[in-house]
Amino acid sequence: MTTTEHSGSGDVSRSMELLWGTGERPTRGPKPGLTLDAIVTTAVTVADTDGLAAVSMRRVATELGVGTMSLYRYVPGKAELLDLMLDKVVEFDLSAHPPADQGWRAALTAVAHGSRRLYQQHPWLLQVDQARPILGPNALDGMEYALQGLSGTRLTGREKIHVLVALDGFVTGVTRVEVNQAQAEKRSGISDAAFWKAQEPVLTRVMESGRYPQLAALPEDAFEEAGDDIFELGLTRLLDGLAPFIEGREG
């Protein structure tokens, strides 16, 4: 899954105004009931159903049953619409997370699982380069929760951010592989079984050559899909590794 879009590639000031509700709103809409939220929600649905490449101002307008130009009264263009979509999908539900005062580990575990679910539900997110994120209210709500979980430690502000970036890197990397695997058969039209069967004759001879004794010694189930197991093992060990660093700073 390659990167095809970039956050913050449009009018950044306008995106921020729309996200935070500080800009001027249309005094009248071209169609009763048309709202900015309806436009963004529809765009997210299109991306979830048909992929990010299918999202365009024309497609969203068609789904809403309005003319394309009607949308420009609410949002300048696709770049700004993408910024709104990114914040829309990360709507933070505090009730679904343990209280932040239960400790840093519980909070970071909840954040990691929440991020993984987000990518699984909206695979197109992994196609967006967010090196320059547009920080809307939902994104900041999530960051605030994570930082509250670390507030009982003596980490510096910089160290807290570094911990969150490291956690996000792990979640993104593992989930990207899971999402790509799930989409591979649909994209190629070739099942996993057929894909590996095609490699079997050559790989059998290679393994019997003695060149790769460690690989040849692996049991047959070593490469079986186990996304949950891989994620849990990696997350547990990552948090275990962070524990001495974080808890060594606690009062």
ChimeraX commands (.cxc) that place a marker at each C-alpha (Angstrom):
marker #1 position 0.00,0.00,0.00 radius 0.5
marker #1 position 1.77,3.12,-1.22 radius 0.5
marker #1 position 1.36,6.70,-0.11 radius 0.5
marker #1 position -0.89,8.65,-2.46 radius 0.5
marker #1 position -1.96,11.69,-0.46 radius 0.5
marker #1 position -0.47,14.15,2.00 radius 0.5
marker #1 position -2.16,15.91,4.89 radius 0.5
marker #1 position -1.79,19.67,4.98 radius 0.5
marker #1 position -1.27,19.92,1.23 radius 0.5
marker #1 position -4.01,22.50,0.75 radius 0.5
marker #1 position -4.84,25.79,2.43 radius 0.5
marker #1 position -3.71,25.02,5.98 radius 0.5
marker #1 position -5.33,28.10,7.48 radius 0.5
marker #1 position -8.67,27.23,5.90 radius 0.5
marker #1 position -8.46,23.61,7.05 radius 0.5
marker #1 position -7.86,24.80,10.61 radius 0.5
marker #1 position -10.79,27.22,10.42 radius 0.5
marker #1 position -13.09,24.45,9.26 radius 0.5
marker #1 position -11.86,21.98,11.86 radius 0.5
marker #1 position -12.22,24.39,14.74 radius 0.5
marker #1 position -15.31,26.23,13.50 radius 0.5
marker #1 position -13.64,29.62,13.42 radius 0.5
marker #1 position -14.31,30.44,9.77 radius 0.5
marker #1 position -17.35,31.98,8.15 radius 0.5
marker #1 position -20.19,29.59,7.43 radius 0.5
marker #1 position -22.42,29.72,4.33 radius 0.5
marker #1 position -25.42,31.90,5.05 radius 0.5
marker #1 position -27.61,29.60,3.00 radius 0.5
marker #1 position -27.04,26.18,1.52 radius 0.5
marker #1 position -27.74,25.11,-2.06 radius 0.5
marker #1 position -29.82,22.25,-0.71 radius 0.5
marker #1 position -31.67,21.96,2.61 radius 0.5
marker #1 position -29.83,19.70,5.02 radius 0.5
marker #1 position -26.42,19.93,3.37 radius 0.5
marker #1 position -23.74,20.46,6.01 radius 0.5
marker #1 position -19.99,20.31,6.26 radius 0.5
marker #1 position -20.28,17.24,8.50 radius 0.5
marker #1 position -22.45,15.47,5.94 radius 0.5
marker #1 position -19.89,16.20,3.24 radius 0.5
marker #1 position -17.00,14.87,5.34 radius 0.5
marker #1 position -18.94,11.81,6.49 radius 0.5
marker #1 position -19.85,10.96,2.89 radius 0.5
marker #1 position -16.23,11.34,1.78 radius 0.5
marker #1 position -15.12,8.95,4.53 radius 0.5
marker #1 position -17.76,6.42,3.43 radius 0.5
marker #1 position -16.53,6.61,-0.17 radius 0.5
marker #1 position -12.94,6.05,0.96 radius 0.5
marker #1 position -13.93,3.12,3.18 radius 0.5
marker #1 position -15.92,1.52,0.38 radius 0.5
marker #1 position -13.90,2.21,-2.75 radius 0.5
marker #1 position -10.54,3.49,-1.57 radius 0.5
marker #1 position -9.01,6.91,-1.21 radius 0.5
marker #1 position -8.48,7.30,-4.95 radius 0.5
marker #1 position -12.25,7.25,-5.44 radius 0.5
marker #1 position -12.73,10.36,-3.30 radius 0.5
marker #1 position -13.29,13.49,-5.37 radius 0.5
marker #1 position -15.48,16.53,-5.03 radius 0.5
marker #1 position -17.62,15.24,-7.90 radius 0.5
marker #1 position -18.03,11.78,-6.38 radius 0.5
marker #1 position -18.99,13.18,-2.98 radius 0.5
marker #1 position -21.47,15.57,-4.57 radius 0.5
marker #1 position -23.01,12.71,-6.53 radius 0.5
marker #1 position -23.42,10.65,-3.36 radius 0.5
marker #1 position -25.13,13.62,-1.70 radius 0.5
marker #1 position -27.34,14.33,-4.71 radius 0.5
marker #1 position -26.09,17.88,-5.25 radius 0.5
marker #1 position -24.06,19.69,-7.86 radius 0.5
marker #1 position -20.30,19.60,-7.48 radius 0.5
marker #1 position -20.04,23.36,-7.16 radius 0.5
marker #1 position -22.35,23.22,-4.14 radius 0.5
marker #1 position -19.58,21.60,-2.10 radius 0.5
marker #1 position -17.19,24.49,-2.68 radius 0.5
marker #1 position -19.43,26.69,-0.53 radius 0.5
marker #1 position -18.36,24.53,2.41 radius 0.5
marker #1 position -14.83,23.30,1.66 radius 0.5
marker #1 position -12.23,24.74,-0.78 radius 0.5
marker #1 position -11.21,21.44,-2.38 radius 0.5
marker #1 position -10.12,17.84,-1.98 radius 0.5
marker #1 position -6.92,18.67,-0.08 radius 0.5
marker #1 position -8.82,20.46,2.68 radius 0.5
marker #1 position -11.53,17.79,2.59 radius 0.5
marker #1 position -8.86,15.16,3.29 radius 0.5
marker #1 position -7.71,17.12,6.34 radius 0.5
marker #1 position -11.28,17.08,7.65 radius 0.5
marker #1 position -11.63,13.35,6.90 radius 0.5
marker #1 position -8.49,12.54,8.85 radius 0.5
marker #1 position -9.78,14.28,11.95 radius 0.5
marker #1 position -13.29,12.89,11.51 radius 0.5
marker #1 position -12.24,9.25,11.72 radius 0.5
marker #1 position -10.24,9.72,14.91 radius 0.5
marker #1 position -13.23,10.93,16.92 radius 0.5
marker #1 position -12.15,10.15,20.47 radius 0.5
marker #1 position -14.53,8.24,22.71 radius 0.5
marker #1 position -13.25,8.60,26.25 radius 0.5
marker #1 position -15.79,6.07,27.53 radius 0.5
marker #1 position -14.08,3.35,25.47 radius 0.5
marker #1 position -10.75,3.94,27.23 radius 0.5
marker #1 position -9.67,3.22,30.79 radius 0.5
marker #1 position -9.28,6.29,33.02 radius 0.5
marker #1 position -5.91,7.88,32.31 radius 0.5
marker #1 position -5.10,7.86,36.02 radius 0.5
marker #1 position -4.88,4.06,35.94 radius 0.5
marker #1 position -1.30,4.47,34.78 radius 0.5
marker #1 position 0.82,4.94,31.72 radius 0.5
marker #1 position 0.76,1.29,30.64 radius 0.5
marker #1 position -3.03,0.98,30.60 radius 0.5
marker #1 position -3.32,4.25,28.70 radius 0.5
marker #1 position -0.72,3.38,26.07 radius 0.5
marker #1 position -2.21,-0.10,25.63 radius 0.5
marker #1 position -5.61,1.47,24.98 radius 0.5
marker #1 position -4.09,3.96,22.55 radius 0.5
marker #1 position -2.30,1.19,20.64 radius 0.5
marker #1 position -5.39,-0.99,20.31 radius 0.5
marker #1 position -7.51,2.01,19.35 radius 0.5
marker #1 position -5.08,2.99,16.61 radius 0.5
marker #1 position -4.97,-0.54,15.26 radius 0.5
marker #1 position -8.77,-0.71,15.08 radius 0.5
marker #1 position -8.79,2.66,13.34 radius 0.5
marker #1 position -6.44,1.47,10.60 radius 0.5
marker #1 position -8.35,-1.78,10.17 radius 0.5
marker #1 position -11.66,0.08,9.82 radius 0.5
marker #1 position -10.21,2.75,7.51 radius 0.5
marker #1 position -7.33,1.13,5.57 radius 0.5
marker #1 position -6.95,4.22,3.37 radius 0.5
marker #1 position -5.43,6.04,6.36 radius 0.5
marker #1 position -2.23,4.10,5.76 radius 0.5
marker #1 position -1.97,5.72,2.32 radius 0.5
marker #1 position -1.84,9.23,3.72 radius 0.5
marker #1 position 1.51,10.80,4.55 radius 0.5
marker #1 position 0.87,12.70,7.78 radius 0.5
marker #1 position 4.42,13.94,8.33 radius 0.5
marker #1 position 2.78,17.37,8.56 radius 0.5
marker #1 position -0.44,16.64,10.44 radius 0.5
marker #1 position -3.29,19.10,10.67 radius 0.5
marker #1 position -4.27,19.09,14.34 radius 0.5
marker #1 position -8.01,19.20,14.73 radius 0.5
marker #1 position -10.08,18.73,17.89 radius 0.5
marker #1 position -10.38,14.95,17.64 radius 0.5
marker #1 position -6.66,14.46,17.06 radius 0.5
marker #1 position -5.84,16.66,20.03 radius 0.5
marker #1 position -8.38,14.87,22.25 radius 0.5
marker #1 position -6.55,11.61,21.60 radius 0.5
marker #1 position -3.15,13.17,22.26 radius 0.5
marker #1 position -4.43,14.75,25.46 radius 0.5
marker #1 position -5.60,11.35,26.74 radius 0.5
marker #1 position -2.24,9.73,25.97 radius 0.5
marker #1 position -0.36,12.55,27.68 radius 0.5
marker #1 position -2.63,12.31,30.71 radius 0.5
marker #1 position -1.62,8.66,30.95 radius 0.5
marker #1 position 2.03,9.74,31.10 radius 0.5
marker #1 position 1.39,12.63,33.47 radius 0.5
marker #1 position 2.24,10.57,36.56 radius 0.5
marker #1 position 5.78,10.05,35.32 radius 0.5
marker #1 position 8.76,12.36,35.40 radius 0.5
marker #1 position 9.38,12.22,31.67 radius 0.5
marker #1 position 10.08,15.53,30.04 radius 0.5
marker #1 position 7.60,16.84,27.51 radius 0.5
marker #1 position 9.98,15.90,24.71 radius 0.5
marker #1 position 10.36,12.36,26.05 radius 0.5
marker #1 position 6.60,11.93,26.29 radius 0.5
marker #1 position 6.19,12.84,22.64 radius 0.5
marker #1 position 9.03,10.50,21.68 radius 0.5
marker #1 position 7.31,7.63,23.50 radius 0.5
marker #1 position 4.05,8.31,21.65 radius 0.5
marker #1 position 5.84,8.51,18.28 radius 0.5
marker #1 position 7.61,5.20,18.95 radius 0.5
marker #1 position 4.30,3.57,19.89 radius 0.5
marker #1 position 2.59,4.89,16.77 radius 0.5
marker #1 position 5.47,3.67,14.60 radius 0.5
marker #1 position 5.05,0.15,15.96 radius 0.5
marker #1 position 1.26,0.13,15.52 radius 0.5
marker #1 position 1.43,1.59,12.02 radius 0.5
marker #1 position 4.13,-0.82,10.85 radius 0.5
marker #1 position 2.45,-3.99,12.10 radius 0.5
marker #1 position -1.03,-2.97,11.00 radius 0.5
marker #1 position 0.16,-1.93,7.55 radius 0.5
marker #1 position 1.33,-5.52,6.97 radius 0.5
marker #1 position -2.01,-6.89,8.22 radius 0.5
marker #1 position -4.02,-4.56,6.00 radius 0.5
marker #1 position -1.86,-5.29,2.96 radius 0.5
marker #1 position -2.25,-9.02,3.50 radius 0.5
marker #1 position -6.01,-8.67,3.78 radius 0.5
marker #1 position -6.17,-6.70,0.54 radius 0.5
marker #1 position -3.65,-8.73,-1.47 radius 0.5
marker #1 position -6.09,-11.38,-2.69 radius 0.5
marker #1 position -8.69,-8.83,-3.72 radius 0.5
marker #1 position -6.07,-6.69,-5.47 radius 0.5
marker #1 position -4.34,-9.53,-7.34 radius 0.5
marker #1 position -7.13,-12.05,-7.78 radius 0.5
marker #1 position -4.76,-14.75,-6.52 radius 0.5
marker #1 position -5.42,-16.53,-3.23 radius 0.5
marker #1 position -2.71,-16.81,-0.58 radius 0.5
marker #1 position -2.69,-20.58,-1.06 radius 0.5
marker #1 position -2.10,-20.24,-4.81 radius 0.5
marker #1 position 0.55,-17.56,-4.31 radius 0.5
marker #1 position 2.66,-19.73,-2.01 radius 0.5
marker #1 position 1.99,-22.88,-4.02 radius 0.5
marker #1 position 3.59,-21.21,-7.04 radius 0.5
marker #1 position 6.83,-20.71,-5.06 radius 0.5
marker #1 position 6.88,-24.18,-3.53 radius 0.5
marker #1 position 8.89,-26.12,-6.19 radius 0.5
marker #1 position 11.84,-23.72,-6.10 radius 0.5
marker #1 position 11.74,-23.16,-2.35 radius 0.5
marker #1 position 11.68,-26.90,-1.66 radius 0.5
marker #1 position 14.90,-27.40,-3.64 radius 0.5
marker #1 position 16.50,-24.37,-1.99 radius 0.5
marker #1 position 15.68,-25.58,1.53 radius 0.5
marker #1 position 17.07,-29.05,0.72 radius 0.5
marker #1 position 20.36,-27.55,-0.50 radius 0.5
marker #1 position 21.59,-26.89,3.03 radius 0.5
marker #1 position 22.21,-23.22,2.32 radius 0.5
marker #1 position 19.56,-22.06,4.80 radius 0.5
marker #1 position 19.62,-24.49,7.76 radius 0.5
marker #1 position 17.81,-22.16,10.17 radius 0.5
marker #1 position 14.96,-21.53,7.74 radius 0.5
marker #1 position 14.74,-25.21,6.84 radius 0.5
marker #1 position 14.45,-26.12,10.52 radius 0.5
marker #1 position 11.38,-23.96,11.10 radius 0.5
marker #1 position 8.12,-25.87,11.66 radius 0.5
marker #1 position 5.46,-25.73,8.99 radius 0.5
marker #1 position 3.24,-23.42,11.02 radius 0.5
marker #1 position 5.95,-20.79,11.61 radius 0.5
marker #1 position 4.59,-18.49,8.91 radius 0.5
marker #1 position 0.92,-19.01,9.54 radius 0.5
marker #1 position -0.99,-15.74,9.85 radius 0.5
marker #1 position -1.34,-14.69,13.47 radius 0.5
marker #1 position -1.92,-10.95,13.37 radius 0.5
marker #1 position -3.27,-10.73,16.91 radius 0.5
marker #1 position -0.41,-12.79,18.33 radius 0.5
marker #1 position 2.23,-10.71,16.55 radius 0.5
marker #1 position 0.63,-7.47,17.64 radius 0.5
marker #1 position 0.28,-8.51,21.26 radius 0.5
marker #1 position 3.81,-9.86,21.46 radius 0.5
marker #1 position 5.28,-6.71,19.93 radius 0.5
marker #1 position 3.18,-4.35,22.04 radius 0.5
marker #1 position 3.92,-6.21,25.28 radius 0.5
marker #1 position 7.66,-6.26,24.63 radius 0.5
marker #1 position 7.68,-2.61,23.56 radius 0.5
marker #1 position 5.96,-1.57,26.79 radius 0.5
marker #1 position 8.21,-3.88,28.80 radius 0.5
marker #1 position 11.20,-2.15,27.25 radius 0.5
marker #1 position 9.81,1.29,28.01 radius 0.5
marker #1 position 8.97,0.39,31.62 radius 0.5
marker #1 position 12.48,0.84,33.10 radius 0.5
marker #1 position 12.85,4.14,31.26 radius 0.5
marker #1 position 9.45,5.49,32.32 radius 0.5
marker #1 position 9.21,4.04,35.82 radius 0.5
marker #1 position 12.77,5.00,36.59 radius 0.5
marker #1 position 11.63,8.61,36.29 radius 0.5
marker #1 position 8.62,8.24,38.55 radius 0.5
marker #1 position 8.62,9.82,41.98 radius 0.5
marker link #1:1,2 radius 0.2
marker link #1:2,3 radius 0.2
marker link #1:3,4 radius 0.2
marker link #1:4,5 radius 0.2
marker link #1:5,6 radius 0.2
marker link #1:6,7 radius 0.2
marker link #1:7,8 radius 0.2
marker link #1:8,9 radius 0.2
marker link #1:9,10 radius 0.2
marker link #1:10,11 radius 0.2
marker link #1:11,12 radius 0.2
marker link #1:12,13 radius 0.2
marker link #1:13,14 radius 0.2
marker link #1:14,15 radius 0.2
marker link #1:15,16 radius 0.2
marker link #1:16,17 radius 0.2
marker link #1:17,18 radius 0.2
marker link #1:18,19 radius 0.2
marker link #1:19,20 radius 0.2
marker link #1:20,21 radius 0.2
marker link #1:21,22 radius 0.2
marker link #1:22,23 radius 0.2
marker link #1:23,24 radius 0.2
marker link #1:24,25 radius 0.2
marker link #1:25,26 radius 0.2
marker link #1:26,27 radius 0.2
marker link #1:27,28 radius 0.2
marker link #1:28,29 radius 0.2
marker link #1:29,30 radius 0.2
marker link #1:30,31 radius 0.2
marker link #1:31,32 radius 0.2
marker link #1:32,33 radius 0.2
marker link #1:33,34 radius 0.2
marker link #1:34,35 radius 0.2
marker link #1:35,36 radius 0.2
marker link #1:36,37 radius 0.2
marker link #1:37,38 radius 0.2
marker link #1:38,39 radius 0.2
marker link #1:39,40 radius 0.2
marker link #1:40,41 radius 0.2
marker link #1:41,42 radius 0.2
marker link #1:42,43 radius 0.2
marker link #1:43,44 radius 0.2
marker link #1:44,45 radius 0.2
marker link #1:45,46 radius 0.2
marker link #1:46,47 radius 0.2
marker link #1:47,48 radius 0.2
marker link #1:48,49 radius 0.2
marker link #1:49,50 radius 0.2
marker link #1:50,51 radius 0.2
marker link #1:51,52 radius 0.2
marker link #1:52,53 radius 0.2
marker link #1:53,54 radius 0.2
marker link #1:54,55 radius 0.2
marker link #1:55,56 radius 0.2
marker link #1:56,57 radius 0.2
marker link #1:57,58 radius 0.2
marker link #1:58,59 radius 0.2
marker link #1:59,60 radius 0.2
marker link #1:60,61 radius 0.2
marker link #1:61,62 radius 0.2
marker link #1:62,63 radius 0.2
marker link #1:63,64 radius 0.2
marker link #1:64,65 radius 0.2
marker link #1:65,66 radius 0.2
marker link #1:66,67 radius 0.2
marker link #1:67,68 radius 0.2
marker link #1:68,69 radius 0.2
marker link #1:69,70 radius 0.2
marker link #1:70,71 radius 0.2
marker link #1:71,72 radius 0.2
marker link #1:72,73 radius 0.2
marker link #1:73,74 radius 0.2
marker link #1:74,75 radius 0.2
marker link #1:75,76 radius 0.2
marker link #1:76,77 radius 0.2
marker link #1:77,78 radius 0.2
marker link #1:78,79 radius 0.2
marker link #1:79,80 radius 0.2
marker link #1:80,81 radius 0.2
marker link #1:81,82 radius 0.2
marker link #1:82,83 radius 0.2
marker link #1:83,84 radius 0.2
marker link #1:84,85 radius 0.2
marker link #1:85,86 radius 0.2
marker link #1:86,87 radius 0.2
marker link #1:87,88 radius 0.2
marker link #1:88,89 radius 0.2
marker link #1:89,90 radius 0.2
marker link #1:90,91 radius 0.2
marker link #1:91,92 radius 0.2
marker link #1:92,93 radius 0.2
marker link #1:93,94 radius 0.2
marker link #1:94,95 radius 0.2
marker link #1:95,96 radius 0.2
marker link #1:96,97 radius 0.2
marker link #1:97,98 radius 0.2
marker link #1:98,99 radius 0.2
marker link #1:99,100 radius 0.2
marker link #1:100,101 radius 0.2
marker link #1:101,102 radius 0.2
marker link #1:102,103 radius 0.2
marker link #1:103,104 radius 0.2
marker link #1:104,105 radius 0.2
marker link #1:105,106 radius 0.2
marker link #1:106,107 radius 0.2
marker link #1:107,108 radius 0.2
marker link #1:108,109 radius 0.2
marker link #1:109,110 radius 0.2
marker link #1:110,111 radius 0.2
marker link #1:111,112 radius 0.2
marker link #1:112,113 radius 0.2
marker link #1:113,114 radius 0.2
marker link #1:114,115 radius 0.2
marker link #1:115,116 radius 0.2
marker link #1:116,117 radius 0.2
marker link #1:117,118 radius 0.2
marker link #1:118,119 radius 0.2
marker link #1:119,120 radius 0.2
marker link #1:120,121 radius 0.2
marker link #1:121,122 radius 0.2
marker link #1:122,123 radius 0.2
marker link #1:123,124 radius 0.2
marker link #1:124,125 radius 0.2
marker link #1:125,126 radius 0.2
marker link #1:126,127 radius 0.2
marker link #1:127,128 radius 0.2
marker link #1:128,129 radius 0.2
marker link #1:129,130 radius 0.2
marker link #1:130,131 radius 0.2
marker link #1:131,132 radius 0.2
marker link #1:132,133 radius 0.2
marker link #1:133,134 radius 0.2
marker link #1:134,135 radius 0.2
marker link #1:135,136 radius 0.2
marker link #1:136,137 radius 0.2
marker link #1:137,138 radius 0.2
marker link #1:138,139 radius 0.2
marker link #1:139,140 radius 0.2
marker link #1:140,141 radius 0.2
marker link #1:141,142 radius 0.2
marker link #1:142,143 radius 0.2
marker link #1:143,144 radius 0.2
marker link #1:144,145 radius 0.2
marker link #1:145,146 radius 0.2
marker link #1:146,147 radius 0.2
marker link #1:147,148 radius 0.2
marker link #1:148,149 radius 0.2
marker link #1:149,150 radius 0.2
marker link #1:150,151 radius 0.2
marker link #1:151,152 radius 0.2
marker link #1:152,153 radius 0.2
marker link #1:153,154 radius 0.2
marker link #1:154,155 radius 0.2
marker link #1:155,156 radius 0.2
marker link #1:156,157 radius 0.2
marker link #1:157,158 radius 0.2
marker link #1:158,159 radius 0.2
marker link #1:159,160 radius 0.2
marker link #1:160,161 radius 0.2
marker link #1:161,162 radius 0.2
marker link #1:162,163 radius 0.2
marker link #1:163,164 radius 0.2
marker link #1:164,165 radius 0.2
marker link #1:165,166 radius 0.2
marker link #1:166,167 radius 0.2
marker link #1:167,168 radius 0.2
marker link #1:168,169 radius 0.2
marker link #1:169,170 radius 0.2
marker link #1:170,171 radius 0.2
marker link #1:171,172 radius 0.2
marker link #1:172,173 radius 0.2
marker link #1:173,174 radius 0.2
marker link #1:174,175 radius 0.2
marker link #1:175,176 radius 0.2
marker link #1:176,177 radius 0.2
marker link #1:177,178 radius 0.2
marker link #1:178,179 radius 0.2
marker link #1:179,180 radius 0.2
marker link #1:180,181 radius 0.2
marker link #1:181,182 radius 0.2
marker link #1:182,183 radius 0.2
marker link #1:183,184 radius 0.2
marker link #1:184,185 radius 0.2
marker link #1:185,186 radius 0.2
marker link #1:186,187 radius 0.2
marker link #1:187,188 radius 0.2
marker link #1:188,189 radius 0.2
marker link #1:189,190 radius 0.2
marker link #1:190,191 radius 0.2
marker link #1:191,192 radius 0.2
marker link #1:192,193 radius 0.2
marker link #1:193,194 radius 0.2
marker link #1:194,195 radius 0.2
marker link #1:195,196 radius 0.2
marker link #1:196,197 radius 0.2
marker link #1:197,198 radius 0.2
marker link #1:198,199 radius 0.2
marker link #1:199,200 radius 0.2
marker link #1:200,201 radius 0.2
marker link #1:201,202 radius 0.2
marker link #1:202,203 radius 0.2
marker link #1:203,204 radius 0.2
marker link #1:204,205 radius 0.2
marker link #1:205,206 radius 0.2
marker link #1:206,207 radius 0.2
marker link #1:207,208 radius 0.2
marker link #1:208,209 radius 0.2
marker link #1:209,210 radius 0.2
marker link #1:210,211 radius 0.2
marker link #1:211,212 radius 0.2
marker link #1:212,213 radius 0.2
marker link #1:213,214 radius 0.2
marker link #1:214,215 radius 0.2
marker link #1:215,216 radius 0.2
marker link #1:216,217 radius 0.2
marker link #1:217,218 radius 0.2
marker link #1:218,219 radius 0.2
marker link #1:219,220 radius 0.2
marker link #1:220,221 radius 0.2
marker link #1:221,222 radius 0.2
marker link #1:222,223 radius 0.2
marker link #1:223,224 radius 0.2
marker link #1:224,225 radius 0.2
marker link #1:225,226 radius 0.2
marker link #1:226,227 radius 0.2
marker link #1:227,228 radius 0.2
marker link #1:228,229 radius 0.2
marker link #1:229,230 radius 0.2
marker link #1:230,231 radius 0.2
marker link #1:231,232 radius 0.2
marker link #1:232,233 radius 0.2
marker link #1:233,234 radius 0.2
marker link #1:234,235 radius 0.2
marker link #1:235,236 radius 0.2
marker link #1:236,237 radius 0.2
marker link #1:237,238 radius 0.2
marker link #1:238,239 radius 0.2
marker link #1:239,240 radius 0.2
marker link #1:240,241 radius 0.2
marker link #1:241,242 radius 0.2
marker link #1:242,243 radius 0.2
marker link #1:243,244 radius 0.2
marker link #1:244,245 radius 0.2
marker link #1:245,246 radius 0.2
marker link #1:246,247 radius 0.2
marker link #1:247,248 radius 0.2
marker link #1:248,249 radius 0.2
marker link #1:249,250 radius 0.2
marker link #1:250,251 radius 0.2
view
